[in-house]
Amino acid sequence: MRKILGGISGAVATVGIFSVFTKILSFVFKIYLSRTLGAEAIGQYQIATSVFFLFASLSSSGLPLVLSRKISEDYALKKNKSYSLFTTAFIIGLTISLFTIFFLWIFHKRLNFLFSDPLAYPLFLIMMPALLSTFIYSIIRGYLWGKKEFTTISITETIEEVLRIVFSVAFIGGAIGAISGAYAIAIAFAISDGIIGIILVVIFFAKGGKIDKPSKFKDILIPSIPVTSMRIFASLIGTLIAIILPIRLLTAGMSTSEATATYGRITGMANPFLLAPNAIISSLAIVLIPEMSASGAKKAYSQLNKQLNSGINFSLLVSGLFMIPFIALGKEMTTLLFNDRISGQYLEYAAFMMLPMCINQLTQSALNATGKEYKAFINYIIGNLLMIAGIYFLPKYLGIYSVCVATMLCLLVNSSLNVIVLKKYTGFSYDFAKYLLKVLLFVLLGAFFTESINRLLYHKLGIFANILSGLFGIAMYIGLAFATRLVDVKGFLKLKRA
């Protein structure tokens, strides 16, 4: 048992360290891009990538996940069919990818409606060949994940980010004179994607991998359909937002340039801040999901509820730590890092949706762990349809802030529905509600004092006032958490088994 737990902890630590490092690289890169190219170019690139990942999800979502599960089962049962399973998944994915590229190549001129900014369309055409390499490395990563080659996967993900940064900086810096702006990022995306695909092919064969006689196609294809459908829906939502938001901002009085820049500010500048705690929370989810699965299988719902409440509480605590500087110093942070104040104004309001985001993420994981995937999917659809409706109707009244209001509505409805379903099937208690109120109170107090101190000292200390006031707010939050025993280290770190 200790050996198993040690293996889990080691894997989580490996994935977590590389994940944090890769996210830091990505964040610093976004700072460079926003200051070098501006919000409009970032918006064009984000629109192009949203369409790219919509089509990539056809062959690069469900198949790798199912392949990893099948290989794990094969490894446990010692059937020695892993190469056969890999070959099957590879053939299916390759067929889908080639058909998708062929379809796009023939009909791409009729897909202009997917791009709210016409300048994003040629960027997508540049990135389109990467659909093949994306499929290749996704399948190989699925194979490696099934073999528990966590270090290899994490290292290649970091290498991919490094390659993208290096090529982008080189192209933007004039390595090839004819390339500039968002075109440089798109070309760098395609090249780095292709190189990492080649690297993973080499790794696959170097580790003894081979192409074998395929197994039954239905064993891989049928289980992958629900997962792929979920990923396609998620990608479609992202694409719809990329289409609808700029169009609705145009009807609200913005120019095409302003609408695209607004989208870039949200997706390329504010969202990286909002998603920062996920590097920590995701590591917790990796540990909790198998624990909740075990409890659910044994019908030990009391134990499952304790695990879930503990996980939500920890996530809320971590998110609160980030929220204080976001709420109090959002404009100062984005002005310093991105040379853009508007994205910081959005960040100050959007920071509040980080709390329901935690609840939604972990309750959805709990539903999946207890065999209620269908319920989780239905709740996900309901919440996201409400978000799309909000993004369609609210820009006329709220402008850029319509996105955070619509997203907040989605998360509140989604997480509430998840909690209701868990209450029905597992007797889930709302113990985290009191914790949520305390965290929110401490966040508001910390943000208020942070902003007050910053105003008092800024004319004397300048940027150092931002740093000092931010540290004071965080210290105050941590102090209140310990003083009220909000921090339960043993409860968060101890893995309880039924």
Secondary structure as UniProt FT lines:
FT   HELIX           2..37
FT   HELIX           39..56
FT   TURN            57..59
FT   HELIX           62..77
FT   HELIX           82..107
FT   HELIX           108..110
FT   HELIX           112..114
FT   HELIX           118..120
FT   HELIX           121..127
FT   TURN            128..129
FT   HELIX           130..146
FT   TURN            147..148
FT   HELIX           150..172
FT   TURN            173..174
FT   TURN            177..178
FT   HELIX           181..206
FT   TURN            207..208
FT   HELIX           217..251
FT   TURN            252..253
FT   HELIX           256..264
FT   HELIX           265..270
FT   HELIX           271..274
FT   TURN            275..277
FT   HELIX           278..297
FT   TURN            298..299
FT   HELIX           301..338
FT   HELIX           342..350
FT   HELIX           351..353
FT   HELIX           354..369
FT   TURN            370..371
FT   HELIX           373..393
FT   HELIX           395..398
FT   TURN            399..400
FT   HELIX           401..426
FT   HELIX           432..461
FT   HELIX           463..483
FT   TURN            484..485
FT   HELIX           489..493
//
